[in-house]
Amino acid sequence: MRRFLTRLMLFVLLLAMLAGGLFAYWAQRPVTLRTSPVEVIIKPGSSVPSVARQLERGGVAMPELLFVLLARVSGNGANLKAGGYELEQGATPWSILGKLARGEVTHHVVTVIEGWEFRRMRAAIDAHPALRHETRGMSDAALLERLGIQERHPEGLFFPDTYLFARGSSDLDLYRRAHDAMRKRLDDAWAARAPNLPYKNPYEVLIIASIVEKETGQASERPMIASVFINRLRKGMLLQTDPTVIYGMGERFDGNIRKRDLQTDTPYNTYTRVGLPPTPIALPGAASLMAAVAPAPSDALYFVARGDGTSHFSATLPEHNRAVNQYQRGK
């Protein structure tokens, strides 16, 4: 028995050595690139598996599991840096990992997240060390004036996306690009809107899209969420959406919304004022813009969270109350 166990251990050891040798061989072999050179964007805050997927989407043929293992074994898993990387034919998994760990970017990135308020976008841009900061300390009104934007409130006017830029680029140029991107997306959405929607202009689409962005727990439900608010607008009902109230509270919001907050009138309190709030309440993404102009066909007027990330939609108040009792009160 002892001889058998010894042989088994030797066999396992040989297998491990063989696997290690093959792994080391793979790490030094050139990967296949879609084009050469190919530029890959790694977003800020990406996990190692996410980095591997972004490399693959960018045109680098490399098994995700092996790259993750290489990053972990080498100790570089926590060192991979965001940015735009240029990779050329002959690049190996090991050289790519080293490039990402050293941060040898050809372009830097700023990622603006869907649903962020404009102030979070400004904070992210102000904090980026590779930008030339021309707008830091500038008021929102002064920034809009510098960009030649006619609206007096910046919320919702900038498209959330990942933006590449060279070191030393002006932050003003980044704002301009984000605004141009939102204007194009909004123009496209307005041109593709369904007939008979209760919008007077594209800006109202932007407002609804921002509410949809903040209210949606499940991405696939955006058209239904939009349908609820559009149906309420058509009937002249209060929108009664908490995110607008929270936005109107500003810095007074401490993470909890109370009954008195719903009863305190502000321009953004959709429990006390009929119609749309005066401005968007966040930066909506493309999916929310399209939901606002192509809502799901429904007669739903209410929705309540089920607790699993999805919502229950109702056309009548009694049905909605039953859903609230079931999903919120456990009755």
Secondary structure, 3 states (H helix, E strand, C coil): CHHHHHHHHHHHHHHHHHHHHHHHHHHCCCCEECCCCEEEEECCCCCHHHHHHHHHHCCEECCHHHHHHHHHHHCCCCCCCCEEEEECCCCCHHHHHHHHHHCCCCEEEEECCCCCCHHHHHHHHHHCCCCECCCCCCCHHHHHHHHCCCCCCCCCCCCCCEEEECCCCEHHHHHHHHHHHHHHHHHHHHHCCCCCCCCCCHHHHHHHHHHHHHHCCCHHHHHHHHHHHHHHHHHCCCCCCHHHHHHHHHHHCCCCCCHHHHHCCCCCCCCCCCCCCCCCCCCCCHHHHHHHHCCCCCCCCEEEECCCCCEEEECCHHHHHHHHHHHCCCC
